Amino acid sequence: MRLAAAGALRDAPPWLTLTKGAGWEIALTRDDDGAPVVLCSDPAATASVDGVALTPTITAVGARFPATPGAWSVTHSGGITRFGVDP
């Protein structure tokens, strides 16, 4: 079977893998509106920036958080990952 797009496909958003492990990945990318987001492939992930909890948007590929500048802590199936996002 052959499939074809009805129109031009959008470019894939930039994707920068920050870290990954067995069955999970955390990446910096952009949402459909072009805003920077942190994406964790574990849909049960939680995150905080400078100690303030963020509310995730659950997507087909995991938990998405706005890429707020600061000191991040993401709790996911592989443990806790800490990193920083610059403005």
Secondary structure, DSSP 8 states (H G I E B T S, - for coil): -----SS--------EEEEEETTEEEEEEE-TTS-EEEEES-TT-EEEETTEEE--EEETTEEEEE--SEEEEEEETTEEEEEEE--
